[in-house]
Amino acid sequence: MKTLSFLTYLLRGFAEMMRPHEADISRSVIALMRSCPGESAATRKELLVATRHIIATDFRRGFFEHVDALLDERVLTSTPLLLVFFFFSFFKSHLSSA
């Protein structure tokens, strides 16, 4: 996860150098989502935050071909229980900052 966080930092500062790897980055993020164990709620949350930062850049185009995977709750949250936890904590943090 620390590597993905560092990668999101690089995307902002060195976007043109990272552009050839746009498809690889999105494919790797989706692979991380699929392989992250369902019991690792904190890790999955960090992954979702890093994904949100990547999607906030021009690199969001790399995720267009993976929309189906991003909308699949088994890939996004792994289990229905985690889905409730994620959305509750996600909305709670965003509502408190608004």
Steps between C-alpha positions, in 0.01 A plus 500: 500500500785737570625447145159586356485813715845598372383431145207740542752764611707434187194530278448856612860614465621296205183438300663515157769248596236266642256534207630193307416286805140621537341167401743302717422715802125454472536127430723463806260687727214274391722195559577628852129542568432145386784348703452698821354268767152583619614506862744786433257789533768758580713396203202504267404845627852631424473344156169676436644833616802460272268405213293811564818712475598334172151549357524869593782538244503462122594136557132424556481410131689180575211389720234540231552146373468370858167661588328161521758381754470822702123458518526138612454500878713185537795686348430832665430383855542121500206422735161664567595565864806693391283689253294639786815585698666676206204709401428597858858611568538658154186711530568582864846638415368700203202641683713609792742684268220679311 
